[in-house]
């Protein structure tokens, strides 16, 4: 039987006038932290050709900062969705459902995605979404301009679910942490990976990763102290982190349950020599 999972979705709404401004938001030249408490309805965006839908735009390309991807947290009300969601024919996408049920149609074939549901949508494919349920559906939408390589075919669309995939343990970590991989790391057709990292209570990433890949990290469950550049930052379920290339990072997991986050990174391509 699959392990029960909880995926934190935003509360929305607005804070009361009595609330104090004691948030944990950070924006630096190396990283950003968008805590769940600031994801209120006042900072959502509407999108063309989307009905009954609001989005929190968590990441977007900015010159001199992260440059490869955009990441949205989407909330669609019952009956809402889009028949023409993607305006850029060169953009690939990953959808990941936090809660509710999302009806996704890919090239005429319908799929029902519930909590933990994952879909890869290659550039140029025809897809649409609708919320056929009676409750809102919350999901991530990660977009990237696909970098085609001569001699490599484009990847196909597919759907999966976090609950059905075994965690791949990190060698030498004695089960303290591992990664749920939706794409084979040896498949060079893909130029981005969107994985889930799971760290058990008391687990640690015992080294500072410093690398060319950019990251978007959305905390699905639990809490931790995360090293970002020179700072140790407390994060919890519902928070988002945005890491520039080469930003040092490490982690200590706390709490009584696992610390899990959805992780974007750009992979498998030469760095551009001209911007």
C-alpha positions, -999 to +999 in steps of 0.1 A: +000+000+000+013+034-009+025+057+019+000+085+027+015+118+016+006+154+024+015+182+001+012+217+014-009+241-007-012+279-001-039+292+022-048+322+000-071+349+013-057+379+031-041+383+066-061+402+092-053+438+099-041+427+134-013+406+119+023+417+124+048+419+096+071+392+109+076+371+078+107+353+066+109+366+030+144+372+017+156+384-017+194+385-022+218+384-051+222+347-046+188+333-035+152+342-026+129+327+000+091+332-005+075+319+028+040+304+027+026+333+048+031+358+020+013+338-006-020+356-001-046+365-027-033+400-030-002+388-049-018+364-074-020+369-111-046+362-138-036+346-171-051+350-206-074+321-216-075+306-181-110+305-163-116+306-126-078+305-120-053+325-100-015+319-099+014+328-077+043+334-100+072+321-078+100+323-103+106+340-136+138+346-157+156+377-145+189+389-160+218+383-137+197+359-115+180+327-124+175+326-162+163+292-173+127+287-159+095+300-146+075+284-119+038+290-110+017+278-081-018+275-097-052+274-080-081+265-102-117+266-089-143+240-098-152+243-135-121+263-142-091+256-164-078+263-199-081+249-234-051+269-245-028+271-215+006+276-230+013+307-252+048+297-262+052+267-286+088+263-276+080+258-239+081+224-222+063+220-189+059+199-158+027+199-137+027+186-102-006+184-082-007+193-045-044+186-038-077+183-055-081+166-089-069+180-122-083+166-155-054+169-180-058+161-217-027+154-237-030+151-275-067+140-270-061+116-242-075+125-207-057+118-174-069+124-139-041+138-117-046+138-079-022+147-051+013+137-061+003+135-098+031+145-122+030+152-159+057+160-184+046+180-214+071+185-242+073+216-263+047+218-290+023+192-276-014+199-273-027+199-238-055+214-217-067+212-181-100+215-163-111+211-127-141+187-129-143+183-091-162+202-064-131+216-046-102+238-058-072+221-072-037+234-064-008+225-087+027+236-098+034+245-134+071+247-143+079+261-177+112+261-196+123+268-232+133+235-245+169+232-259+168+208-288+199+189-297+206+177-333+206+139-333+184+135-302+147+130-305+124+152-284+110+134-252+075+121-252+047+133-228+040+111-198+021+111-165+031+095-132+025+098-094+049+103-065+032+076-045+041+050-072+078+056-074+104+043-049+128+068-034+163+063-048+186+064-017+217+085-017+248+062-016+264+061+018+236+080+035+222+049+053+187+058+042+187+093+056+179+109+023+171+101-013+154+113-045+122+104-063+131+106-100+105+110-126+130+110-155+159+086-161+191+107-154+207+089-184+180+102-208+198+131-224+167+141-244+156+159-212+171+193-204+154+197-170+147+175-141+119+180-116+124+156-088+114+152-051+140+151-024+131+133+009+152+138+040+143+118+071+141+136+105+176+143+117+190+137+082+215+160+067+230+170+034+265+171+049+283+191+022+277+225+005+265+218-031+279+245-054+271+239-090+260+255-123+224+242-121+197+267-111+171+256-086+135+261-076+126+243-044+090+241-031+087+225+004+059+198+002+062+185+038+081+191+070+106+216+081+144+221+080+172+246+084+186+252+049+220+267+041+216+293+013+249+310+003+262+323+037+229+321+056+211+294+075+173+298+069+144+281+085+119+267+060+087+247+063+060+232+042+046+257+017+078+278+014+096+283-019+133+288-024+149+301-056+187+295-060+209+312-085+236+291-102+266+284-079+247+294-048+261+271-020+234+250-003+231+223+024+204+211+048+195+198+083+160+183+085+140+188+117+106+180+130+090+145+135+082+137+099+102+137+066+113+170+050+103+168+013+107+193-015+099+196-052+132+204-070+137+219-104+172+220-121+185+225-156+206+196-169+223+179-199+231+209-220+262+230-227+262+265-212+254+292-237+285+312-247+264+341-260+234+355-242 
